[in-house]
Amino acid sequence: MSIVMVTGAASGIGAATAREAVRRGHRVALADIDLAGAVELAGRLGSSALAVELDVRDEEAWEAAFETVAARLGPVEVLINNAGIIHTGYARQLSMAQHRHMVEVNLIGPMTGMMTALPRMRAQGHGHIITICSMSSFMPLIGYTSYGATKHGLRAFHHSVAIEEQGGPVTFSIIHPPGTRTPMLEQEMADPSSVITFAEKPLTPEHVASVIVDAIVKKPLEVVHPALAGRFQRVAGVFPRLMHVAIPRVAAMAKRRSPGARQTPATPRGQEGSR
Ligand SMILES: NC(=O)c1ccc[n+]([C@@H]2O[C@H](COP(=O)([O-])OP(=O)(O)OC[C@H]3O[C@@H](n4cnc5c(N)ncnc54)[C@H](O)[C@@H]3O)[C@@H](O)[C@H]2O)c1
């Protein structure tokens, strides 16, 4: 049994992870900017669950959340950095405030969480930081410009810190979920600029949560799930010419698979993704 803090636990993958972690006997702090959502779920999960208000962008709120969990459940032993957002649209369609919002929540947020957890875990002599990242950390995608940039940065930061801390008491794992049926994915599916999301069949949050909770015990370095699913992204992401040829083709294939392809006439070139 571990004391686990899950960020973004009021919805989607985070909520399913909190449920699965409690089911397997862990004590779980559900940290979210959506306190009402976290309180509602924690109430259903019983005395092993605790709701904590946390805006991952706020350094002081991280300190307060760790203190609250330590006082109510015990010192955090596993941090699952999961909270994330997306603003869909092509880069030129988004405001700088939307680009900045993604960077602050998806990159600065988990970085702040890691930097809050690390000294505490080093002092207590053990700890495990699990980063929920994305397959978009391996390859740029149309419609996922800043989102992908935050996930590329997050993967780099995660591994850099993990390598610096090798031999120390803290373990690091990073998990890249594939498309998962959550409110975030619904948002992407509703926007033609993110049509590439139809390239793969999404998993359930429960399926992904099971992989994440397994990691608490297995402590993998990095998980791409399903194991072979990410091979195209990982290879294409290294070769710019291949990327520039392959990604528009994957997007075109995904568009043919999308429900919109059967309902709307073809979009004139240059206007794809306009909302
Ligand atoms: N759904 C997918 O297809 C998919 C695929 C790969 C990676 N991911 C990643 O998985 C994670 C969870 O995504 P999801 O699909 O479950 O999303 P979701 O939208 O269902 O849930 C995100 C949660 O994060 C919370 N949140 C948002 N901003 C916050 C902030 N500033 N501070 C604290 N909490 C905040 C929200 O309130 C919400 O509860 C994200 O990091 C996402 O990038 C999702």
The ligand as an SDF file (V2000), in Angstrom:
LIG
                    3D

 44 48  0  0  0  0  0  0  0  0999 V2000
   -7.2690   11.4870  -23.4010 N   0  0  0  0  0  0  0  0  0  0  0  0
   -6.2650   11.1890  -24.2100 C   0  0  0  0  0  0  0  0  0  0  0  0
   -6.4750   10.7180  -25.3510 O   0  0  0  0  0  0  0  0  0  0  0  0
   -4.8350   11.3910  -23.7600 C   0  0  0  0  0  0  0  0  0  0  0  0
   -3.8140   10.8070  -24.5230 C   0  0  0  0  0  0  0  0  0  0  0  0
   -2.4840   10.9940  -24.1300 C   0  0  0  0  0  0  0  0  0  0  0  0
   -2.1980   11.7170  -22.9890 C   0  0  0  0  0  0  0  0  0  0  0  0
   -3.2080   12.2640  -22.2600 N   0  0  0  0  0  0  0  0  0  0  0  0
   -2.8450   13.0350  -21.0580 C   0  0  0  0  0  0  0  0  0  0  0  0
   -3.4770   12.4400  -19.9340 O   0  0  0  0  0  0  0  0  0  0  0  0
   -3.7300   13.4410  -18.9390 C   0  0  0  0  0  0  0  0  0  0  0  0
   -5.1930   13.4000  -18.5200 C   0  0  0  0  0  0  0  0  0  0  0  0
   -5.9940   13.7040  -19.6500 O   0  0  0  0  0  0  0  0  0  0  0  0
   -7.5540   13.3770  -19.7290 P   0  0  0  0  0  0  0  0  0  0  0  0
   -7.8200   12.9760  -21.1150 O   0  0  0  0  0  0  0  0  0  0  0  0
   -7.9340   12.4990  -18.6050 O   0  0  0  0  0  0  0  0  0  0  0  0
   -8.1480   14.8620  -19.5300 O   0  0  0  0  0  0  0  0  0  0  0  0
   -9.5050   15.3870  -18.8270 P   0  0  0  0  0  0  0  0  0  0  0  0
   -9.7910   16.6820  -19.4920 O   0  0  0  0  0  0  0  0  0  0  0  0
  -10.5540   14.3460  -18.7940 O   0  0  0  0  0  0  0  0  0  0  0  0
   -9.0370   15.6440  -17.3150 O   0  0  0  0  0  0  0  0  0  0  0  0
   -8.0580   16.5940  -16.9950 C   0  0  0  0  0  0  0  0  0  0  0  0
   -8.1650   16.9620  -15.5220 C   0  0  0  0  0  0  0  0  0  0  0  0
   -7.1290   17.9210  -15.2520 O   0  0  0  0  0  0  0  0  0  0  0  0
   -7.7010   18.9530  -14.4420 C   0  0  0  0  0  0  0  0  0  0  0  0
   -6.9570   20.1970  -14.6050 N   0  0  0  0  0  0  0  0  0  0  0  0
   -6.9760   21.0520  -15.6620 C   0  0  0  0  0  0  0  0  0  0  0  0
   -6.2120   22.1160  -15.4020 N   0  0  0  0  0  0  0  0  0  0  0  0
   -5.6970   21.9350  -14.1590 C   0  0  0  0  0  0  0  0  0  0  0  0
   -4.8300   22.6970  -13.3350 C   0  0  0  0  0  0  0  0  0  0  0  0
   -4.3580   23.8980  -13.7270 N   0  0  0  0  0  0  0  0  0  0  0  0
   -4.4980   22.2040  -12.1260 N   0  0  0  0  0  0  0  0  0  0  0  0
   -4.9860   21.0260  -11.6970 C   0  0  0  0  0  0  0  0  0  0  0  0
   -5.8280   20.2620  -12.4160 N   0  0  0  0  0  0  0  0  0  0  0  0
   -6.1680   20.7200  -13.6450 C   0  0  0  0  0  0  0  0  0  0  0  0
   -9.1370   19.0800  -14.9270 C   0  0  0  0  0  0  0  0  0  0  0  0
   -9.9610   19.7350  -13.9760 O   0  0  0  0  0  0  0  0  0  0  0  0
   -9.5020   17.6240  -15.1500 C   0  0  0  0  0  0  0  0  0  0  0  0
  -10.0280   17.0400  -13.9790 O   0  0  0  0  0  0  0  0  0  0  0  0
   -3.3130   14.7770  -19.5590 C   0  0  0  0  0  0  0  0  0  0  0  0
   -2.0100   15.1060  -19.1410 O   0  0  0  0  0  0  0  0  0  0  0  0
   -3.3180   14.4700  -21.0540 C   0  0  0  0  0  0  0  0  0  0  0  0
   -2.4570   15.3210  -21.7670 O   0  0  0  0  0  0  0  0  0  0  0  0
   -4.5200   12.1130  -22.6140 C   0  0  0  0  0  0  0  0  0  0  0  0
  1  2  1  0
  2  3  2  0
  2  4  1  0
  4  5  1  0
  4 44  2  0
  5  6  2  0
  6  7  1  0
  7  8  2  0
  8  9  1  0
  8 44  1  0
  9 10  1  0
  9 42  1  0
 10 11  1  0
 11 12  1  0
 11 40  1  0
 12 13  1  0
 13 14  1  0
 14 15  2  0
 14 16  1  0
 14 17  1  0
 17 18  1  0
 18 19  2  0
 18 20  1  0
 18 21  1  0
 21 22  1  0
 22 23  1  0
 23 24  1  0
 23 38  1  0
 24 25  1  0
 25 26  1  0
 25 36  1  0
 26 27  1  0
 26 35  1  0
 27 28  2  0
 28 29  1  0
 29 30  1  0
 29 35  2  0
 30 31  1  0
 30 32  2  0
 32 33  1  0
 33 34  2  0
 34 35  1  0
 36 37  1  0
 36 38  1  0
 38 39  1  0
 40 41  1  0
 40 42  1  0
 42 43  1  0
M  CHG  2   8   1  16  -1
M  END
$$$$
